Amino acid sequence: MPVKLDANEESVMISLDKRESMLHTMYQEHGLLRFRNLFSTEKLAKWNRLLDPLFQQHCTQKRKFIETDELMALNILKEVMVPKLLNVISVLDPCPVFFHCCCFEIEGNQKDYHKHMKRLEGWHREHCHPRMMSVRGCKPYSIYIYLSDVTDTDSGSFEIIPRYHEGPLESNLNSCNIKGTKGTCFLWNRALFHRLNINRSSQKQRILKLSIQTNGWANPSIQHTEFQGARSLLGNDSPALAYLLGSHFKNNLSIQTIPHPRTGDLPQITPLYYSEKTTLPNKTKIVLRRIKHKVDEVLGF
């Protein structure tokens, strides 16, 4: 069930200043916010050095994951949650909780999309209950932070169709193809059509992912061992991060909002560039692709 608020609490939580209201409106309209310069070059290099040996332990996998408790043990998760990012999160939802929190790495020289291969060129939407939104009307979202350079589409860039909240996937829709160097950070509405392009480059691709929904709704993942372990490692160091990690999941009478005093300090927003047009295969190609995928599965490819 969603978080229930009395009239006074709802009035307090919905009040936003002018800059916060603008950010909230941008997210509601576009479903995509790209931020500038949240993390230093030195910090990004440090995180990658810490992650390298963990990813090397998974050397036989095409897509490798470092989970929440491991990110906490390396102190990366605490360093990621800078005040500006926490301010954005609490503007969109005063009762936010993780349901994904990981870092993943994709090997280079790939030939297929890693998710939704049988669908249209990797395009898909994430489905959730239509009423699962914050008291400010915001749907669940993910935050991506590139930990490797994604300078072109073939480096596995993330692509999304902003502002297209309803309707089927079609050709000739305007999409944003997000490229950038290490540290590129953006937040996106999971209900929009999106995809990770195929990493055809020779380099590994590394992304830190945080997915957030409003507290009080069904959330099986927040009860997994990696979140429990992260909460234990964190202790009392950061009540706001503990809340995101589920310290008050199903305990909304104890505290109903994230214990983070917004400072009004928000990251700068990078303008969106609709750099691509969607191109969908015809029905014959789709059918042939699905047949090939099933044959490959049987043959073990």
N, C-alpha and C positions, 0 to 999 in steps of 0.2 A: 504494500500500500504506500501511496505517496506521503510525504511529510505533511502533517496537519498543523496549521498555525491559527492562533486567535487573531482578532482584528488588529490589535496593537502591534504584535510581532510582524504581521504581514506589511503593515504600513511602514515600519522601520526598515524592513528588508528591501522594500521596493524603492525606497528613496535613493536616488543616485544624483551625483553632481553632474554638471554639464558635460565634462569630458567622459565620465563613465557612461552617461546616457548615449553619447555619440558612439562609443565603442560597442555598447549593447545593441544599438540600432544597426550598426555595420554588420555585426554577427547575424542578427535576425534577418537582414536583407540578403547578404551575400553568402553567409555560411562559411566564410573564410577570412581569417585575420593573419597577416604575415607581419612578424615583428622584426625590429632592427636591433642588432648588437646587444643581445642579452648576456652573452658569454664571451670571455676573452680568449684569444688564441692560446695563451698559456694554459688556461683551464681546460680547453678542449683537448690539447695535447696530453695533459695529465690524465684525463679520463680515458683516452685511447690507450695510453701506456698501461693503465690498471686493467683495462678490459682485454688487452691482447692475450695474456696467458689463459684466461678463462675461455675465450673463443677458440684458442688452439687446442683445447681439450676436446672440442667437438669437430675435429678436422674432417671427418668423413661425411658430415651433413651439409646439404646445400643451403639450408636455412637454419641458423643456430640462434639460440635464445639465452640471454642472461636474465634471470628472474629478479623479482622485487627484493627479496632478502639479500641476494648477492650484490645488487646495486646499493643497498643500505650498508652492507658490510664494508664496501669500498668507499663509503661516504659520498658517492656520486649523487645519490638521490637527494640528500640534504643540500648539496651544492647546486643542484638543478633548480630547486624550489626557491629561487630568489624572490625578494619582495614584489618586484614588478609583475612576475608571473602569478604569484599568489593573489595580487590585487585583481588581475584579469579574471582569474578563476572565481573569486568571490563576487565580482561584478555580475558575471553570467549566472552564478548559482550560489546563494549563501549557504546551501547545504550540500556541498559537493563530496563525492566519494569515488575513489578509483574502482574500475573493474578490469583494467589492463594497466600494467606498469612493468615494462621490460625494455631490454635493448636487443635488437636482432641484427644479424649479419647475413647477407646473401652473397654467395660466391659469384665470381665473375664468369664470363663466357656462357651465360644462360641462354636457353632457346625458348623457354616457355614462361608464361606468367605463373607466379607461385601460388596465387589464389584465384579461384573461380576460372580455371582454365577452360571449362566447358561453356562458359558464358561468353558474352560478346567482347572479345579482345581484352578480357580482364575487367571490364567495367562492371560494377555492382553497387548496391546500396546495402547498408546494414539495417536490419529490421528491429524495431522495438515497439513496445506498447504505445499507441498514439497519444496517450495521456502522460507518458513518462517525460516530463519537462519540469524545469525549475519553477519557482513561484514567479520568476520573471519571464516565463514562457520559452526558455532556451532548451533545445533538444540536446541529447548526449553528444559529446564531441571528443575528438582526439587531438593531442598535441604531438607533433613530430619535431625532432631536433636532428638534423643531419650531422653525423659524426664523421662522415667522409665527404669528399667533394662530389657534388652531383652537377656537373657542368653541362650536360646535355641529356637528351632523352635516353640515349643508349647507356647512360650510367644508372638507369633505374629511377628516373625522376617521378615524383608524385604528380598525378594529374587529377583535376576535379572540375565539375561543372557547377560553378557558383550560381546562385539565384534560381536554380531550376528545382524548386521544391516539390513540384508535382508533375506528372506526365511520364510517358515511356521514354526509354533511350532511343534517340534518333540520330541520323546523320546531320551534319551541319550545325550542331549546337556549339556555342562558344565555350571553350574550356581554358583553364589556367594550368600551364605546365610549369611546375615549380622547380627551378634549378637554382643552384647556389653552392657556395663553398661551405666548409665545415662551420657549424654554428647556425646555419639557416634554421629558423624556428617559425612554425606556423600552427594555427589552430583551425580545425575544420569540422563542420557538421557531418556526422556519420550517416545522416539520412539522405545526403546528396550522392549522386553518381560519382564514383572515384575509382582510381586504380593506381597501382605501382607499375610503371613501365618495366619491361624486361631489362635486366642488367646485362647487356651484351658486351660491356667493356671488360678488359682484363683485370680490373681492380675489384676488390671486395667492397660491398656497400654496407654501411653501418648506420642504423637509425635508432634513436631512443624514442620510445612511444609511451605516452600517458593517455589513457582513456578515462573519461569522467562522466558520471551520471548523477542525478539527484539522489540524495540519501533517502532511505525508506522503501525503495522499490526492490523487487527481487534482484539478488546479486550473488549468485553462487560463488563466483571467483574470489570475492573479498574474504571468504571464510577458508580459502586454501592455505596450505602450510606456508607458502612464500610470503603471504601478507601477515600471517601470525608471527612468523619469524622476524619480519621487518619491524613490526610493532614492538616486539621484545627487544630488538637491537636499539631502536630509537629511544626507548624509555620515556623520560619526561623532557627531553631536549627541545622538542618542537610540538606543542599542542596542535597547531594548524596541520602539520604533516601527519600527525597521529590521527587526526580526524579524517583526512583524505585516505589514510590506510585502513579506515574502518573501526576506529576505537569506539565510535558511538553508533555503529550500524545496529539497527533495531533497538536503539536506546535513546530515542529522540526526546523523551521527557527530561533526560539528564542534561542534554545540551542540544539545542535545535539549529544552531548556526555554527559555522566554522569559527573557531576562536582566533580570528585574524583581524586586527584593526586596520582597515584600509587606509593607506597614507595619501591616496590621490596620485601617487607616482605611477604612471602607466607607461609601458613601452611605446616607442614610436611605431606607427603602422606604415608599412611599405605599400604603395599603390598597387592595385591588382592589374595585371596585364592579361587580357584574353588572347593568348598567343596561338591557340590551336582551334581547329574545327574537328568535331567527331566524324569519323568515317567508319561505318559499320559494314561488315561483310553481308553479302546477299544470303538468302535462305538456303540455297544449295551449298554454299561454302560452310555455313553453320552446321548443316546435317553431316557433311563429309568430315568436318573437324571432330564432331562428336563420335562418329564411327571410328575415326583414327584413334581418338583418345581411349575408347573402349578396347580396341585391338592392342594398343600399347600396354594397357593395364593387364590384359590377359598374358601378353608376352613378357611382362615384367620390366618394361622400359620406364 
